[in-house]
Amino acid sequence: MTLNGGVSHWYREIGLPARRPPLDGSTEADVCVVGAGYTGLWTAYYLKKADPGLRIVILEREFAGYGASGRNGGWITAALAGSRRRFAATHGRQGVIRLQRAMNAAVDEIIAVAAAENIEADIVKNGMLRVAHAPAQLPRLRAQVNAAQAWDDDVVLLDAEETVARIGVAGALGASFTPHCARLQPAKLVRGLARAVERLGVPIHESTPVTRIAPHTAETPYGTVRASYVIRATEGFTAGLAGERRTWLPMNSSLIVTEPLPDQVWDRIGWAGEELLGDMSHAYIYAQRTADGRIAIGGRGRPYRFGSRTDSDGRTHASTVRQLRDALARLLPATLGAGIAHAWSGVLGVPRDWCSTAGLDRRTGLGWAGGYVGHGVATTNLAGRTLRDLVLGDETELTGLPWVGRRVRRWEPEPLRWLGVRGMYAAYREADRQETAGGRVTTSPVAKVADWVARRE
């Protein structure tokens, strides 16, 4: 088996889809959606359900689910794609609480739609554990749980024994647990969602790159779509559009997946509840137990390419594969002899203030949603319903949430952003080394400097 063949494990499991035909000449529509990932598909789905008479066209450079929607770690998480403090600065405490409740509901909404549309996507909603496995991580974990509870979040703190009873993480000192997270096979969801959108009568034109978005216009090599509204749903690939190079930084994230593990290994690990697993490292990992008994684990690897370029084929550097394999063995030593079946990478969008955004300019007809900072699976669903309400001109609870209409300054020009991002993650890795191998009992000051440079809080 090829270890690093470009596409995600999720598509290796179900097969790449046959390409839909590209756009065949210029046309007009009520709504043109640029990008056939989760954001674009959810937006088209909810708009067409709300108003079946709408003429909606979706344009996609590759195929539906080619980007992060088909390459992510399979977490349907209600974690906010942004900073509570920053959202509260514009909408107050209650605005943040409303946003968190909307995110909680989005997890269940995805599950409900999957059931209604007969999409089998290996979904199991048993929550998520974020584990502290070094002394310096434990006070940071407690502080995060206390802060979340102060915002009316129902996350709870587990002690070491309670943590290991769920998943046998080596050296576990405690964990946070949230019920608002579900395991997912992401390519199955995006494939099923694309089919559901087509059943509603929405055409998806694949192999159709959009070269320019302008008011009421999306230009492609095969013709121009003129529409009352043009929705930019390009997430990590936004930097490739004209004029958008510094809007959102394309951040790379990489994953590996093991071969199916034998029963005796699972007996040592536990993980019978199939919760999602994260940790309290600064360069944190995310993992799931797959439906066929593998472990998929991901992290940042080589996070950024100079000039906001994106590595479209998903190949992963050998050093990143080793880092993820080492992290897996460190957390779950029972996997030490397990074979690695595949590795791949994807790209996500990061705004300068690390807060996601959705909005619509009614004058130009230009709408957008994205900048999900790695929490996009559930946030895209909220985005789709929010953009529906904005396009239809309805003032709803969703259109009043703190992320709607949010605009931030652009990223610094090169080489500043390359130096900043590479330096930030080098600092986080050094901080993790100090906190684990060095035996620190408090957060490394190197990490605090990196947080300040990144402006993540």
Residue, then its C-alpha position, 0 to 999 in steps of 0.5 A: m500500500t502506498l503510504n503517501g498517495g496524495v488523497s485522504h484515507w477517507y477517499r481511499e476507503i470509498g473511492l474518488p468520485a467521477r467528475r461532474p461536467p464543467l460549466d458549459g458557457s455563461t449563464e445567470a442565476d439567483v445565487c452562485v456558490v463558489g466552492a463545493g465543500y461543506t460551506g458551499l453545499w450546506t448553503a445551497y442545501y438550505l437555500k433550496k429547501a427554503d425557496p425551491g424556486l431559486r436558481i442556484v449554481i455551484l462552481e468547483r475547481e476540482f470536485a465536491g469535497y476535494g479540499a478540507s471537507g474531504r481531508n479533515g480529522g472527522w470531528i463534528t465539534a461545537a468548539l468555537a472557531g474563534s475567541r470568546r473574548r473577541f466575539a464578546a467585545t462586539h456582542g457581549r457575554q450573551g452574544v457569545i453564549r448564543l453563538q456557543r449554543a448555536m454551535n452545539a445545535a449545529v452538531d445535532e443538525i448535521i446528524a439529523v440531516a444525515a439521517a433524513e437524507n440517508i447519508e451513512a457517514d460513520i457518525v457516533k456522538n459520544g463527545m470529546l476528551r482533551v487530555a493533559h499528559a504532562p505536569a505543565q498541561l494540567p493547570r492549563l487544562r483546569a484554567q481552560v475548563n474554568a474559563a469555559q464554564a464561566w461562559d456557560d459551557d457544559v464542559v467538565l473536568l475528569d481526573a486521571e482515573e476517569t480519563v484512563a477509564r475512557i481512553g488509556v492515554a499514557g501518563a494521563l493526569g486529567a482531561s476535559f470532556t464535552p458531549h458536543c462532538a461526534r466522530l465522522q467519516p468526512a468524505k462520506l458526508v460530503r459525498g452524500l451532501a452533494r448528492a442531496v443538493e443535486r436531488l434538490g435540483v442544484p447543478i454542481h459544475e466541477s473542474t471549473p476554476v473561478t478566476r475572479i469574483a466581482p459584484h454579481t459575477a463569477e468568472t471562469p475559463y468556460g463562461t461567466v455566471r451573473a447572479s444576484y448573489v455570489i457566495r465565496a465558500t473557498e476557505g483555505f483556498t481563498a488566497g488563490l483568488a484575485g485580490e484575496r492573497r492576504t485575506w485568510l492564511p492557508m494553514n496546512s494540517s496533516l494526518i496519518v492513519t494506522e492499519p486496523l488494530p487487533d483486538q488485543v491492542w484495543d483491549r489495552i487502549g480501551w476507547a470503547g466509546e469512540e470519543l474524539l481525542g485531543d491533547m493539551s500540547h501547544a502543537y496539539i493533536y487530534a485523533q479518532r477511532t475509525a469505524d473499521g478499527r484504525i486510529a487517525i491522528g493529525g497535527r500541524g506538521r509543516p504549517y505554511r508555504f511561502g506566499s500563501r501557496t497551497d499544496s493541492d495534492g495533499r502529500t505529506h512530508a516524511s518528517t511530519v509522518r514521523q512526528l505524528r507516528d511518535a505522538l501516537a506512540r507516546l500517547l498510546p504505547a500499545t500502538l507502537g508496532a502498528g503499521i501506518a497505512h496512509a498519510w495526507s494533508g489539507v489546508l484550512g483558512v485562518p483570519r488574522d484575529w483567528c475568528s471565523t466570519a460569515g456575511l453578505d454585502r447586499r449592495t454588491g451581492l457578495g457573500w462569504a463564510g470561512g476562516y474556521v481555524g480548524h473547527g469547520v465541520a460543524t461551523t460550515n453547517l451554521a454558515g450555510r443556515t446563516l447565509r440562507d437567512l442573509v440571502l433571503g433577507d430574514e433577520t433571525e437569531l442566526t444573523g445576529l450572532p457575533w461572527v456575522g459581518r465580522r471583518v478584520r485586517r489582512w495578514e502581513p505581506e511576505p516575508l513577514r507572515w512566513l517568518g511569523v507562522r514558521g517561528m510561531y510553530a517552532a516556538y510551540r514545538e520547543a515549548d512542548r519539548q520543555e514541558t514534556a522532556g524538560g519536566r516543567v510544571t508550569t506553561s513554558p514562557v516560549a509558548k506565551v511569546a508565541d501566543w502573543v505573536a499569533r494574537r490568538e487571544 
